């Protein structure tokens, strides 16, 4: 997967520091930032993030064009085999028609929500401890 964009709000300085939540999410999925050079003044604001850096043959920042305030970036992808390309283009398909919603509802109703919510000042902590249904 490739995530790209202008990350003005998340970049603090040219060392590419991010808000801790964003870093945690990207790290948990094995993403790496490929653009290492400044894209606007002395800051790297435009990124390519990927969880498959081995598919990135090269990436870089181009010279500014058309008086834009950001320099364009590029990513050259290389695949070793057709299966590599297929792996990037295989979406997850959920078959909701085969879901057992009665069991899901029963499982959700069995969770002591009042106790969980009332005994924590941070909702993320108790939710992390709920077993997968």
N, C-alpha and C positions, 0 to 999 in steps of 0.2 A: 504494500500500500504506500502511496505517496501523498503527503499532505504538503501543500504549498500555499504561500500567501505573504501578505504584508503584515508582519507581527509587531507593529509599532507599540501597541499597548503592553506587550509582554517583554520587550527588550528594555533593559535598564541601561546598559552601556555596551561598548563594542566587544566585551568579553562574553556576550550572549547569555546573560543570566536571565532566568525566567521566573515567573511566579511559581512557587513550590508545587501547587496543585497541578499546573500544566506539566511541569517536569515529571512529577510522579506518574501521571497518566502516560506520557510519552515513553518514559522508561519502562513502565510495566508492560508495554507492548513492544519493547525492543527498538524503538525509533532512534535514529541518529540524525543530527542536523548536518547537511552536506555543504552548505555555503559558509565559507570561513572568512571571506573578504568583505569589506564594507560595501553596502549598496546605496547608502545615502549619507553623505558627509563621512564621518568616521564611525558610523554605526551599521551593523549588519541587521537590517530590518526585514529583508526579503529572504525567505527560506525554502529549502526543500528538506522535508523530514521523511524518512523512510524506515521501514522495518526490514528491508531487504537491501542493505547497502552494497552487497556483492553484485547486484544488478546495475549499479551506477558505474558506468565506464568512466565518465568524467562529469564535472559540474564546475561552474565558475560564474564570475560576474563579468558582464560585457561593459564596454564604454557607454556613457550616457548618450541617449539619442533624443532628438526633438525637444530639447530643453526640459525633459522630464526631471523631477526632483529625486527619482530613484533610478538606479542603473538596472537594466534588465539582467536576469539570471537565466542560465540554461542547465539542463540535465540531459545527458546522453546515456540512454539505457542500452545494455547489451545482454542478450540471453544466450546461454550455452546450448540450449535445446528447446524444441517446441514445448516440452512439458514445463519449462521455466515460464514461458509466456502464458501458458494455460493456467498456471498456478496464480499468476497475478490477476487473471481475468475470470476467476471462478467465484461468483458471488455466493453467499450463504442464502439458501432458500429455506424458509420456514413453512412447513405444511400444517397450517392451523386447522385444517379439516380433520387431521388425525389427532388433535390434542384432546386430552381428557380433562375438560374444564371442571367437571364435578370433583375430581380428585384434587385439582389445583385449588378450587374454592374451599374444599374441606381442609387442605393443608394450611391455607392462609387463615382460615377461621380458627385453627387450633393454636396459632401463635398468640401468646399473651401480650398483645399490643399495648394495652394500658400500662402494664408493668414495665415493658421495655422503654416506652416513651417517658414515663413519669420518673424513672430512676437514672436519667442521664441528662446532662446539660448539653451534650453534643450528640445529635441524632446519628451521626456517622459511626460512632463507636458501637452502639448496640446493633445497628444494622449489619455491620461487618461480622458479627457473631451469630447471625441467623443462619442456620444450615441451608444449603441449596435445596430447593424443592424438587 
